[in-house]
């Protein structure tokens, strides 16, 4: 958790907490729980698969039965070190697991195995892009391994609470930021950046609906120019970026109202109610000493050497920032386009597969992927991996635009047919006789006929009514059954219509 005594960043944008007075500076730190994509739990061989019947994936170790011992999952350690490398963070060559003691129905052992004094990942940083296009570095305090608790089910039974321990023991990487964030928008930008990173390096699927990526927001206010941080509240387990932004904005306004009325903010844990769009008190906020941390006697310290670290560094994929830089340099894409494409590894891989042989321009590929393909994915509620039109098929379509076989308008119609599984671009073009007319003689004959049939409009155009060009384009396109090359048609029309 971000320390109350930590110094906030002196850079970046500022946000006012109260729209009327502007008297308060917002200070935010995030704790992100990323569920690691291991097939088994962090200290047992039980499955981590989502959606099983309650309590069918909790073994004796997860239940904390007498006589059982935890065994650390090596894959969880590998994933934590990969995250450290991706964020230029310190790596704890010697990390220690501790018992965090508290009593709650979904914690069968009466303690959670976590890390405290010696985490596996130390200080690091990530860079976010602000709304005005400026970049800001956000510090990471630490990232530590821990086991998840079970889940309390309050709506399944009348007057009772059910406990599902399937999730107990699932490996988490808790990623704690410095209190460097100054607005809800910055917090969301940071959360999205971490979300992209953990998915890029393959350590978390990032599924927020299933609880694989959860955010806690520490929010406090202080007078402008004040060095000491204000009293913070923690908003727990927000599971969407939209809710994260709304929860923080509500909490900022709530705390501003409390302070403006002369009262003190209470340090507490709060929950965000999406239906009411508000946060509400859950419990008073515990301090570290309330948990009575001590090293777990059943787990040895984790020792990591340089050879192991370098072997993992060599296996890392190209990271989003580096990939975006390459797209700007090699493909001449804008900062915005490069950022959007590389924010998701699957999208970047798809894009590169489309342009890989050089026959499709990067700009055209980006426009069609971000526009036509994503529009259809959103309409059908599909992920890119489930697209009916793969990268190779889209490239085949775009090549026919590049070589003037078809127009962009016809290509959109063909994409619909390809989406419906009716065939490849080339097959559909041949079957439908859709090849674009580029023969100058044929186009001039059509244009001459249109001019002859519309003498009044020709006279108006030549008298200065330039907007009538669209009229002639429409007529000529109709005559060609939509097959005329638009650019060539426009140029020929301008020449023929000159006074």
C-alpha positions in Angstrom: 0.0 0.0 0.0 1.3 3.5 -0.8 2.7 5.0 2.3 1.1 8.1 3.9 4.5 9.6 4.2 5.6 9.0 0.6 6.4 12.2 -1.4 4.1 12.6 -4.4 5.5 13.3 -7.8 6.1 17.0 -8.6 5.3 16.6 -12.3 2.2 16.0 -14.3 -1.2 17.6 -14.5 -3.2 18.8 -11.5 -6.8 18.3 -10.8 -9.1 20.3 -8.6 -11.3 18.4 -6.2 -14.0 20.9 -5.8 -15.4 22.6 -8.9 -16.4 25.7 -7.0 -13.4 26.4 -4.7 -10.5 24.7 -6.5 -8.9 24.6 -3.0 -7.8 21.0 -3.0 -5.2 18.9 -4.7 -6.1 15.3 -5.5 -3.6 12.6 -4.6 -4.3 9.0 -5.8 -2.4 5.7 -5.6 -3.7 2.4 -7.0 -3.3 -1.1 -5.8 -3.9 -3.5 -8.7 -4.5 -7.2 -8.1 -3.5 -9.2 -11.3 -4.4 -12.9 -11.1 -1.5 -14.8 -12.6 -2.3 -17.0 -15.5 -1.0 -20.2 -14.0 -2.9 -23.5 -14.4 -2.5 -24.3 -10.7 -2.6 -22.3 -7.5 0.3 -20.6 -5.9 0.9 -23.1 -3.1 -1.1 -26.2 -4.2 -1.8 -28.3 -7.3 -5.5 -27.3 -7.4 -6.9 -25.9 -10.6 -7.3 -22.1 -11.2 -9.9 -22.6 -14.0 -12.8 -20.1 -13.9 -16.4 -21.2 -13.6 -16.3 -24.5 -11.8 -19.0 -25.5 -9.4 -18.4 -24.0 -5.9 -15.8 -25.7 -3.7 -14.8 -28.2 -6.3 -11.3 -26.7 -6.8 -10.2 -26.3 -3.2 -7.8 -28.9 -1.9 -6.5 -29.6 1.6 -3.8 -27.0 1.3 -6.3 -24.3 0.2 -8.5 -25.3 3.1 -5.7 -25.0 5.6 -6.3 -28.5 7.0 -3.9 -29.7 9.7 -0.7 -31.4 8.5 -0.5 -29.9 5.0 2.3 -27.8 3.7 2.4 -25.1 1.0 4.7 -25.6 -2.0 5.6 -22.5 -4.0 4.5 -22.5 -7.7 7.7 -21.7 -9.7 5.6 -20.3 -12.6 4.2 -17.6 -10.3 7.8 -16.5 -9.5 8.7 -16.4 -13.2 5.7 -14.2 -14.0 6.5 -11.8 -11.2 10.1 -11.4 -12.4 8.8 -10.8 -16.0 6.6 -8.0 -14.7 9.6 -6.5 -12.9 11.6 -6.6 -16.2 8.8 -5.0 -18.1 8.5 -2.1 -15.7 12.3 -1.5 -15.2 11.8 -2.4 -11.6 14.1 -3.7 -8.9 14.1 -7.5 -8.5 14.3 -8.9 -5.0 17.2 -11.3 -5.2 15.9 -12.7 -1.9 12.1 -12.4 -1.2 10.2 -13.7 1.8 6.6 -14.8 2.3 4.8 -13.7 5.4 1.5 -14.5 7.1 -1.0 -11.7 7.1 -3.4 -12.5 9.9 -7.0 -11.6 9.8 -10.3 -13.5 10.3 -12.9 -13.6 7.7 -15.2 -16.5 6.5 -13.6 -16.8 3.1 -10.1 -17.2 4.6 -10.1 -20.7 6.0 -6.5 -20.6 7.5 -7.1 -17.4 9.4 -4.2 -15.8 7.6 -3.2 -15.0 4.0 0.2 -15.8 2.7 1.6 -12.6 1.2 4.8 -10.6 1.2 5.6 -7.6 3.3 9.2 -6.5 4.1 11.0 -8.3 1.3 8.7 -8.4 -1.9 9.8 -10.0 -5.1 9.4 -6.7 -7.1 10.7 -3.4 -5.8 10.6 0.1 -7.2 9.9 0.6 -10.9 8.0 2.9 -13.2 5.6 3.1 -16.1 4.9 6.0 -18.5 1.3 7.1 -19.3 -0.1 9.5 -21.9 -2.3 12.2 -20.5 -5.4 13.6 -22.1 -3.5 16.5 -23.6 -0.9 14.2 -25.1 1.8 14.9 -22.5 3.6 11.9 -21.0 4.0 11.3 -17.3 6.1 8.8 -15.4 4.2 7.0 -12.6 6.3 5.3 -9.9 5.7 1.7 -8.7 6.3 1.2 -5.0 6.4 -2.6 -5.2 4.7 -5.7 -6.5 4.4 -8.7 -4.4 3.1 -12.3 -4.7 0.2 -13.5 -2.5 -2.7 -15.9 -2.5 -6.3 -14.9 -3.1 -9.0 -15.5 -0.6 -12.3 -17.3 -1.3 -15.5 -15.6 -2.2 -18.5 -14.8 -0.1 -21.9 -15.3 -1.8 -24.5 -13.1 -0.2 -27.3 -13.4 -2.8 -27.5 -17.2 -3.1 -29.2 -18.0 0.2 -32.0 -16.5 2.3 -30.6 -15.0 5.5 -27.2 -16.8 5.1 -23.9 -16.2 3.3 -22.4 -19.0 1.2 -18.6 -19.5 0.9 -16.9 -20.6 -2.3 -13.3 -21.5 -1.8 -12.4 -22.2 -5.4 -10.5 -19.0 -5.6 -8.7 -19.5 -2.3 -5.0 -19.9 -3.1 -5.1 -18.4 -6.6 -1.9 -16.6 -7.3 -2.0 -12.8 -7.3 0.6 -10.1 -8.1 -0.4 -7.0 -6.1 1.0 -4.0 -7.9 1.2 -0.9 -5.8 1.8 2.6 -7.3 3.3 5.6 -5.7 0.7 8.4 -5.0 1.7 10.1 -8.2 -1.8 10.3 -9.8 -3.7 13.6 -9.8 -7.0 12.8 -11.3 -9.5 10.0 -12.1 -8.5 10.2 -15.7 -4.8 9.7 -14.9 -5.7 6.8 -12.6 -7.6 5.1 -15.5 -4.7 5.8 -17.9 -2.3 4.1 -15.5 -4.6 1.2 -14.8 -5.0 0.6 -18.6 -1.2 0.7 -19.0 -0.7 -1.9 -16.4 -3.6 -3.9 -17.9 -1.9 -3.8 -21.3 1.5 -4.8 -19.9 0.4 -7.9 -17.9 -1.5 -9.1 -21.0 1.4 -8.3 -23.3 3.9 -10.4 -21.3 1.3 -13.2 -20.9 1.1 -13.2 -17.1 -2.6 -12.3 -16.7 -5.6 -12.5 -19.0 -6.9 -9.2 -17.7 -10.5 -10.3 -17.6 -12.1 -7.8 -15.3 -15.6 -9.4 -15.4 -14.1 -12.6 -14.0 -12.1 -10.8 -11.4 -8.7 -11.5 -12.9 -7.8 -7.8 -12.8 -9.1 -5.7 -9.8 -8.3 -2.2 -8.7 -8.2 -0.6 -5.2 -8.0 3.2 -5.3 -6.4 5.2 -2.4 -7.8 8.7 -2.6 -6.9 11.8 -0.5 -7.1 15.6 -0.7 -4.7 18.3 0.6 -4.5 22.0 0.3 -2.5 23.3 -2.7 1.1 23.7 -1.7 0.8 21.4 1.3 3.5 18.7 1.5 1.9 16.3 3.9 -0.7 14.0 2.4 -4.3 14.1 3.6 -6.2 11.3 5.2 -7.0 8.7 2.5 -9.8 6.3 1.9 -9.5 3.1 0.0 -12.1 2.1 -2.5 -12.0 -1.7 -2.9 -12.3 -4.1 -5.8 -13.4 -1.9 -8.7 -13.7 -4.2 -11.7 -14.0 -1.9 -14.7 -12.2 1.2 -15.9 -15.4 3.1 -16.2 -16.4 2.3 -12.6 -12.9 3.1 -11.4 -13.1 6.6 -12.9 -16.6 7.2 -11.5 -15.7 5.8 -8.1 -12.7 8.1 -7.8 -14.6 11.2 -9.0 -17.4 10.5 -6.5 -14.9 10.0 -3.7 -13.0 13.3 -4.6 -16.3 15.3 -4.4 -17.3 13.5 -1.2 -14.1 14.3 0.5 -14.1 17.9 -0.7 -17.6 18.4 0.7 -16.4 16.9 4.1 -13.4 19.2 4.2 -15.2 22.3 3.1 -17.7 21.8 5.9 -14.9 21.8 8.4 -15.0 18.1 9.2 -12.2 15.5 9.0 -12.0 12.7 6.5 -12.1 9.3 8.2 -9.5 6.7 7.1 -11.6 3.8 6.0 -12.3 1.2 3.4 -15.2 1.9 1.1 -17.1 0.0 -1.7 -18.3 1.5 -4.9 -22.0 0.9 -5.7 -22.4 1.1 -9.5 -26.2 1.1 -9.3 -26.2 4.2 -7.1 -23.0 5.6 -8.5 -21.6 6.2 -5.0 -19.1 4.9 -2.5 -20.2 3.7 0.9 -18.3 2.8 4.1 -17.3 -0.8 4.5 -15.0 -0.8 7.5 -12.3 1.2 9.3 -9.0 1.0 7.5 -6.5 -1.4 9.1 -2.8 -0.6 9.4 0.0 -3.0 8.7 0.5 -3.7 12.4 -3.1 -4.8 12.7 -2.3 -7.8 10.5 0.6 -9.0 12.7 2.8 -9.9 9.8 5.5 -12.5 10.4 7.6 -14.8 8.1 5.8 -17.9 7.1 7.6 -20.8 8.8 6.5 -23.3 6.2 8.1 -21.4 3.2 11.7 -20.9 2.5 13.0 -17.5 1.2 13.0 -17.3 -2.6 16.5 -16.8 -4.0 16.9 -15.5 -7.6 20.2 -15.2 -9.5 21.3 -13.1 -12.4 21.4 -16.0 -14.8 17.7 -16.7 -14.2 16.8 -13.1 -14.6 18.7 -12.7 -17.9 17.1 -15.9 -19.3 13.7 -14.3 -18.7 14.7 -11.0 -20.1 15.7 -12.7 -23.3 12.3 -14.3 -23.6 10.3 -11.1 -23.2 8.2 -9.9 -26.2 8.6 -6.5 -27.6 6.8 -4.2 -25.1 4.1 -1.7 -26.0 6.2 1.5 -25.8 9.0 0.1 -27.9 6.5 -1.3 -30.4 4.7 2.0 -30.7 8.0 3.8 -31.3 8.8 1.3 -34.1 5.4 1.9 -35.7 6.0 5.6 -35.7 9.5 5.2 -37.2 8.9 2.3 -39.6 5.3 2.8 -40.6 5.0 6.6 -40.3 1.9 6.3 -38.0 0.8 9.0 -35.7 1.4 8.9 -32.0 -2.3 8.2 -31.5 -2.6 5.4 -34.1 0.6 3.7 -32.9 -0.6 3.9 -29.3 -4.0 2.4 -30.0 -2.6 -0.4 -32.1 0.0 -1.4 -29.5 -2.3 -1.1 -26.4 -3.3 -4.7 -27.1 -0.9 -7.4 -28.2 -3.5 -9.2 -30.2 -4.3 -6.1 -32.2 -0.7 -5.3 -32.8 0.0 -8.8 -34.0 -3.0 -8.8 -36.3 -1.9 -5.4 -37.8 1.6 -6.6 -38.4 0.3 -9.7 -40.1 -1.7 -7.6 -42.5 1.2 -5.4 -43.5 4.0 -8.0 -43.3 4.6 -8.5 -47.0 4.6 -4.8 -47.9 1.7 -4.9 -50.3 -0.7 -3.1 -47.9 0.1 0.4 -46.7 0.3 0.6 -42.9 -2.1 3.6 -42.9 -4.7 1.7 -44.9 -4.4 -1.3 -42.7 -4.7 0.8 -39.5 -7.8 2.6 -40.9 -9.6 -0.6 -41.8 -8.6 -2.5 -38.6 -9.6 0.4 -36.3 -12.7 1.3 -38.3 -14.4 -1.5 -40.3 -13.1 -4.5 -38.4 -13.5 -3.2 -34.9 -17.0 -1.9 -35.8 -18.1 -5.4 -36.7 -16.4 -6.9 -33.7 -18.2 -4.5 -31.4 -21.5 -5.1 -33.2 -21.2 -8.9 -32.8 -19.6 -8.7 -29.3 -16.5 -10.6 -30.5 -12.9 -10.5 -29.6 -10.3 -10.0 -32.3 -9.1 -13.6 -31.9 -12.7 -14.7 -32.9 -12.9 -12.5 -35.9 -14.4 -14.3 -38.9 -11.9 -12.5 -41.1 -8.4 -13.2 -40.1 -5.4 -11.0 -40.9 -4.5 -12.9 -44.1 -8.0 -12.5 -45.4 -8.2 -8.8 -44.6 -4.8 -8.3 -46.3 -6.2 -10.0 -49.4 -9.1 -7.5 -49.5 -6.9 -4.5 -48.9 -4.5 -5.5 -51.7 -7.3 -5.2 -54.1 -7.9 -1.7 -53.0 -4.2 -0.9 -53.3 -4.1 -2.2 -56.9 -7.3 -0.5 -57.9 -9.2 -3.7 -58.6 -12.0 -2.5 -56.4 -13.1 0.7 -54.7 -13.3 1.3 -50.9 -17.1 1.3 -51.1 -17.2 -2.1 -52.8 -14.5 -3.4 -50.3 -16.9 -2.6 -47.4 -19.6 -4.7 -49.1 -17.2 -7.5 -49.7 -16.0 -7.4 -46.0 -19.6 -8.0 -45.0 -19.8 -11.1 -47.3 -16.4 -12.3 -46.0 -17.6 -11.8 -42.4 -20.6 -14.0 -43.3 -18.2 -16.7 -44.5 -19.1 -16.4 -48.2 -15.6 -16.6 -49.5 -12.3 -14.8 -50.0 -12.0 -11.3 -51.5 -10.7 -12.6 -54.8 -13.4 -15.3 -55.1 -16.2 -12.7 -54.4 -14.8 -10.2 -56.8 -14.7 -12.8 -59.7 -18.1 -14.2 -58.8 -19.7 -10.8 -58.7 -17.9 -9.2 -61.6 -16.8 -6.4 -59.3 -13.5 -5.5 -60.8 -13.1 -1.7 -60.9 -13.3 0.0 -64.3 -10.0 1.8 -64.9 -10.0 1.9 -68.7 -9.8 5.6 -69.6 -11.7 5.1 -72.8 -14.6 3.3 -71.1 -14.8 5.9 -68.4 -14.8 8.8 -70.9 -17.6 7.2 -72.9 -19.8 7.1 -69.7 -18.8 10.7 -68.8 -19.7 12.0 -72.3 -23.1 10.3 -72.1 -23.8 11.9 -68.7 -22.7 15.4 -69.9 -24.9 15.0 -73.0 -27.9 14.0 -70.9 -27.6 16.9 -68.5 -26.9 20.2 -70.4 -28.5 22.4 -67.8 -26.4 21.1 -64.9 -23.3 21.4 -67.2 -24.0 25.1 -67.8 -24.5 25.7 -64.1 -21.3 24.0 -63.2 -19.3 25.9 -65.8 -20.9 29.1 -64.5 -19.3 28.5 -61.1 -21.6 26.1 -59.3 -18.7 23.7 -58.3 -20.8 21.6 -55.9 -22.5 20.1 -58.9 -19.5 17.9 -59.4 -21.0 15.4 -57.0 -24.1 15.2 -59.1 -22.0 14.2 -62.1 -20.0 11.7 -60.1 -23.2 10.1 -58.9 -24.6 9.8 -62.4 -21.3 8.3 -63.8 -21.0 5.9 -60.9 -24.6 4.7 -61.5 -23.8 4.2 -65.2 -20.8 2.1 -64.2 -22.8 0.1 -61.7 -20.4 1.4 -59.0 -17.4 0.0 -60.6 -15.7 3.2 -61.8 -12.4 4.1 -60.1 -13.5 7.1 -58.0 -10.3 9.1 -58.2 -9.9 8.5 -61.9 -13.5 9.3 -62.5 -13.3 12.6 -60.6 -10.2 13.7 -62.5 -11.7 12.9 -65.9 -15.0 14.7 -65.0 -13.1 17.9 -64.0 -11.3 17.8 -67.3 -14.4 17.2 -69.4 -16.4 19.9 -67.5 -14.0 22.7 -68.0 -15.5 25.7 -69.8 
